[in-house]
């Protein structure tokens, strides 16, 4: 039997088993919120339940985290990516009209494509084909998109016939709004501030503690609302953890194979050409977001922990990317969106994590969490909405590296990050960014500076607009 030293070279990395275990626990605490957030988001789709996605999220996180620990020997962790899950639910399913299973097929295609790109070395070429301004703006745009979803789900932002969106009313004296409606919004805002305060005080697991504290506040304030405890989640609560596994087996696991390749409902209203363009561009968007998210997260987390090589590279980068790609493929089979590395792992690295042993601990905790679904289901939507808003805020960090005084960079970057929330579609943001970059280069006499791959991607997105809209 191989020892931890032979597998992970803990002493060689300047660490010890106790430190690696503590780092793994810390990482899990900071990213465990994804179990509740992802499950509640997917539960909005017809034919799939909170419980089914909870198990799918936990299993895919366990697989991805263990893989990156074993293959790349890095103290990282993986789970269903924030941003990609919103793209899956709100854009691909609700926006484009594909079924849950159809969207899983696109994720599976993304995972297989990602594996091929990593193994063949083409990943770097595609990465370089996307203009820098667009690459930098993608995470910020996704952040705005996620934050907008959180504000909408909490009820703070509502639809308005004249201005499209507006702020919900908090005026109890008007008689037009009830305390039952206002209370969840106040809890969302309280959780958001609490997470910010805990983060400022460097409390580990600030998001998770904020969600748990906000959940307690929500049920405490529920005492002020007549009939609050007679139905809903409390009334339907089932403390048998294996109920979730049963729902996972019938609603999520393997649906990508049994139903994912059946596009007949979509083809009943669209042409085959529209479907082909839709599959190509949507899979490309999944792949690009996944790729940039993973690369940026790996660099960021390893840089914070001083784990980069002398050349400034992530150790075992290709193996880490391969682990991500395999995990995404496994996630599609389990029934969730793309799996990616989490920047929250930097908290475990800050605790001294240096090897894949920390990742194994985090993966083990995700495994244990599968049996806690009844408790996790108690978390209300207003609590997970606060987490969405906070994560969206954190993803805006990259916008500071955009040169806003340089027009040829500012315009594509702005269109990338603004069009995502404004069109409720991540791929549209990427498309506007790439196409605008090409057009600016063409009309300023810099067409020769546009790379061949950039032309191809821009043309593909342009065809998408003309064919599918």
N, C-alpha and C positions, 0 to 999 in steps of 0.2 A: 504494500500500500504506500503510495507516494505521500511524503510529508508536506506540510504547508511550505516549508523552506524550499523543497525541490520544485514545488509547483509555482510558488509566487516570489521566491527569493526575498523574503521579508527582511531578514537581517542585512542582506546586501543593499537593500533600498534605504537602510537607516531607520527601520521601524521595528515594531514587535507585535505579537499577536494581540495583546490587550489593546494597543493603540488602533490596530486595524479593525477590531471588533467595535470599538467605540465610534470610529469613523463611519463604519457601515450602518450602525444604529442611527447616528446623526443624519446621514443622508436620507435614510428611510423616513425619519420624522419630518424632514423638510419637504419631501415630495409625495407623502402619503395622500395628500389632498386630491391627487389625480384620480384616485379610486372613486371618490364621491363625485367630483366634477365631471369626469368622463361618463360615468354611469347616468347621471341626471341629464346630461346633454343628449346622449343617444336614446334615452327613454322617451324623448319627444317623437321619435320615429314610430310609425305603425308596425306592429308585429314583433317588437323587441322590447324587453323589460329592463328595468333598473338592475335586477338581480343577474340577468344573463350577461349584461355588459360589465357588471362589477367583477364577475369571475373572469371574463375575457380580458379585462384590463389587468387584473392581478396576475393571470397566467402569462400574458405577453410581457409584462414587466419583469416577471421572474426569469423568463427565458432570455430576454434581452440583456438583463443585468448580469446573469450568470455567464452568458456568452462573452460579454466584453471583459469580464474578469478572467475567464479561462483563456480566451484567444489573445487578448491584448495586454493582459496583466495590468489593467488600469483601475484605479479606485472610482470608476464612474458608475452610473446607473442609468437604465433606460426604461421608458414607459410610453404609453400613447401620447404623442406630441400635442401640446397645446397649439392651437392654430390649425393644424392638420385635422384635428377632430371637429373643429368648427367648420372648416371647409367641407368636410365629409357630410356633416348633417345639414348645414344651412345652405350651402351652395350646390353641392352635387345632388343631394336628395330633394330638398325643398325647392331649390332654385332651378336646377336643370331637369328635375322630374324623374331622376333615376331611382330605382328601388334601393333599399338597404343592401340587398345581396349584390346588385349591379355595382354599387359603390365599392363593395368589398373586392369585387373582381378587379377594379381599377387599382386598388391598394396592392392586391397580389401582383398585378402587372408591374406596379412601381417597385415592389420588392425584388422581383426577378430581374427587372431592368437595372436596379441598383447593384445587384450581385454581379451582373455581367459587366457593368461599367467599372466596378471596383477591381474585378479579376483581370480585365483587359487593360486597365489603366486609362480608359477613356473618360473616367470621372473628372480628372483634372482638366481635360480639354473642354468639356461642357461647362465646368465651373468658370473657366477663363473666357468662354464665349459670352457669358452674361456680363454686360457693362458693370464696372465697379459701382457706379452710382446706384444701379438697380440692386446689385447684390447687398449693398449696405442698407438700402431702404426696405428690403423685404421683411426683416424681423420687426422693424418699426411699424410697417403697414399691418402686419399680422397682429401686433400688439394693439393697435387702434381697433382692429376688427374684433378681437377678443374682448377688449374693454367695452366696446359698444354692445356686444352680446350680453355681457354681464349687466350693464345698465338697463338693457331692455328686459332681461329675464327677471331682474329685481323689481321691475315696474316703475323705476325712477324716470326712465325715458319712455314716452308713449307715442303712438302714432297721432298725427294731426293732419286733417284734410287740407289745410292751407299752407302749412310750413313743413309738411312731411313728418317731422318729429318735434316733440315739445317735452317740457318738464311736467311730470305728474303733479297733481295738486296735493299739497300738505295741509290745506285749510279746512280744519274740522268745523270751524264756525260757519262755513258756507252752507253746510247741510247737503252738499253734493258728493261728499266723500266720507267713508266710514273709518273708524279706528282700525277695523279689521284689515283695511286696505293699506293704511299708512304704516302700521306697525312693522310689517316685513321690510319696508323700504328703510325705516329708521334703523332696523337691525343690520341691514346691509351696510349702511353708512358707518354704524358703530363698529362693525367688524373690520371694515377697511381702515379706519383710524387706528383701531387696536393693533392690526397687523403692522401698520406703519410705525407705531410707537414701539412695539416689541422688536421690530427690525432695527430701529435706531438704537435700542438698548442691547443689540446683539444677542437676542434670545434665540436659541436654536429651535427650529421648527415653528417660526412665527406664524406662518400661514396656517399650519395645522392647529396650533393653539388658538388662533383667532377664530377658526371655523368651529372648534369645540366650544369655546367660550360663547360665541355667538349663538350656537345651537341651544346652549343652556339658557341664554337670555331670551331666545325666541319662545321656548316652552314656558319660561317663567312669566313672560308677558301674555302668554296664551291664557293665563288665569283671568285676565281682564276681559276676555272675549267670550260671551255666552255660546255654549255648544262647541267650543274649540276642540275639546278632547273626545267628542262622541263619534268622530269619523276620521276619514283621511288616513294618514300613515299610522297613527296610533291604533285606530280601530282595526286596521288590516295587518298589523304587525305579526310576523311569524318568526319565532325564535329558532326554528329548525334551519341550520346553515345549509343542509343538503337540498333544501328546496331551491336555492339559488343554482346549485349544480345541475339540477334537473331542468330548470329553465334554460340554462346555458347550453345543455345538450340538445334541446329541441329548437331553440330560437336563434342561436348564434353559431355554435361550432359546426363547421363544414358547410354552412349555407352558401359560401362562395362557390362551392362545387355543385351543389344541388339546384341552386336557383340563380347564381351569379351570372351565368352565360346566357340567360334567357332575357333578351331585350325586346321581346314581342310587344309589351305594353308601350314602350317608347317608339318602336317602329310603326305602331298603329297611327301615330300622329306626326311622325317625322320620316325623312328619307334615310336610306342606307348611307348616303354620303355625309349627311348631318351626323349620324351616329359615329362614323369612322373618324371624322374631325373631332367630335366631342371626346371620344375615347383617347385619341392621340394627345390633344391639348390638355385634357384633365389629368391624364397619367403623367404628362410632362410637368404640370404644375405641382402635383403631389411629389414627384421626384426632385424638382428644383427646391421646393420648400424644405423637404426632408434633408437634402444634401447640404444646403446652406446652414440649416439649423444645426445639423450634426457637426459640421466642420467648425462653425463658429463656437459652438458649445465646448467642443473638445479643446480648441485653442484657448478659449477663455478660462475654463476650469483648470487646465494644466498650467497655464501661465500664472494664475493666482497661487498655485501650490508649488511653483518653481519646479515643475516636472518636465518642462520642455528640454529637448536635447541641446547640445552646444550649438547646433545649426538653427535653433529656434523652432524645431518641428515637434509635433506630438509624437511620443514614443509609440511605435507599432501602429501608426496611423491607418495603414491599409487594413490591418487586422481589426481595428476598431470600427472602421467603416463597413467591413464585411459582417461583423457582428450586428451592426445596425440594420444592414440589408436583410440578413437572415431573420432577425427579430421582426422586421416589418412583414416579411412573408408569413411568419408564424402568426403574427397578429391578425392578418387577413383571414387565415384559417380559423383562428379562434373567434373572430367576429368584431374586431375593432380596427381603428384607423392606424396610420403609419406610426411605428415605434421609433423613438429617437433618444439621443442622450440628453440628460437633464442638467442644466447649469447648477441646479440645487446641490449636485454632487460636490461642488466647490466647498460647501460647508463641511462635508466629511473630510475633504482634503485639508481644510483649515484645522481640523481636529487631529491631523497627523497621518491621515490615510495616504499610503504611497503605492499600494499594490492591489492586485485583483482580489486579495482576501477580503478587503473591505466590501468589494462588489458582491462577493459570495454571501456575506452577512446580510446585505441589503436585499439580495435576491431571496434569501431564506425568510426574511420578514415579510416580503410580498407573498410568499407561499402561505405563511401562517395567516396572513390577512384574508385569504380566501374564505376562511371559516368564520369571519366576523361580519359578513354581509348584513345580517339582521340589525346589528348595531349601527352600521354605516348608513343604513336606509333611513335612520331617524334624522339625519342631517337635512335641514330644509333647503329649499331652493335659494332663499335669500342669503344663506351662508355660502353656498358654492358660487353664487353670483359675485359676492365680494372677492372671492379668490380669483375669479376671472378678471375682474377690474384690476386687482393688484398685479397679477401676472402681466396683464397688458401694459401697465405702467412700467414695469421692469424691462419689458422688451423695447421700450423707446430709447434705451440707452445708446444704441448704435447711431441714432440720428445725429449725434453731436460730431461724428466724423465726416459728415457730408459738408462739402464746401458750398454753402448757400449763396456765396457771392460770385460763384462761377456758374453762369447761366446754363452751359451745356451739361453741367452735372446736377444743378438744382432742379431743372424742369423734369428730367426723367425720374429723379429721386422723389420729388413731390407727387408726381402722378402715380408712382408705384405705391407710396404709402397712403395717399388720399383716396385713390379709387377703390382700394380694398374695402374699407368700411362703407364708403358712399354707394358702391354697387353691390355690397354684400357678397363679394366674390374675390378670393385671393388671386385666382388666375388672371382676372381682368386687370388687376393692379400690375402684375408682372408684365402682361401684354402691353399695356399703355407705356410702361417704363421702357421696355425694349424697343418698341416701335418708334417712340419719340426720340430715343437716342439715335436710331438709324437715320431718321428724317433730318434731325439737326446736323448730323455729320454730312449727309448728302448735300444739304443746302448751304453748308458753310465751307464746301470744298474739301471735306475730310473723308470722303467716301472710302478711300483706300485704307483708312485706319480701321474700318469696320471689319471684324474677323468673319471668315466664311461661316463659322458656326452661328454667329450672331444673325447673319442674313437669313439662315435657315429657320432659326427660332422665330425671328420677326415675321417671316413669311407665313409660318405655320399659324401663328396667333392672328395674323391679318385674315387668313382664310377662315379661321374660326368665326370671326366677327361677321364676315360677308355671307357665310354659309348657314350659320346657326342662329342668326338674328335677323 
